[in-house]
């Protein structure tokens, strides 16, 4: 996705969406649009977290190998 928001910004937007939906003061059509946006953000954040986890794993493996060779 080329238009992905940074993780922190995505989480802030998700919080806004949840807050709007919890108030239960918006039209159903608008609520559905927010819900759809929220689902997309959840999927994006999930993928970003998986990518972060993979990077950390690679870094830890590299660090452990470097320390083992000393």
N, C-alpha and C positions, 0 to 999 in steps of 0.2 A: 504494500500500500504506500503510495508516494505522498499521500496527504495525511499521514499519521501524525497525531499530536504527540508531544512528549508525554511520558507516563504520568508525571505529576499533573499536568494540565488535563489529561484525560480523566484522572481520578477526581479532580475538582469539578469537572463538567458532570461526571456521574453523580457526585454529591448534589449538585444543583438540580439535576433531573429528578433524583429521588425526593428531594425537598419539594419540588413542584408537584410531583405525583402524590405525595403524602398529604398535601393540603386539600386535595380533592376539590379544587375550585376551578378547574379548567374543563373545557368541552372535551367530550369523549374522543373526537377526532384528533385534537391536539395532544391528548394524553397518549393516544396510540402512536403518534409521531415521536413524542418524547421517549416512549417505551422502546420503539424501534431504534432510535438513536442510542439509547442506553445499552441495548443488546449489542450493537456494533462496537460501542466503546468497551464493553466487557470482553468481547472477543479480541479486540485489539490489545487491551491490557494483558489478557491471558497470554497472547502470543509474545508480547514484549517480555513478560515475566519468564516465559520458557526460554527466550533468547538470552536473557540475563543469566539464567541458571546455567545454560550451556556454556556461556563465556566464563562464568565463575568456575565451573568444573574443569574446563580446559586450563585456566590459570592455575588452579590448585594442582592439577596433574603435572603441569610444567614445573611448578614450584617444588613439588615433591621429588620429581626426577632430578632437578638441579641439585637439591640437597642430598640426594642419595649418591650422586656422583662425586661429591666432595670428599 
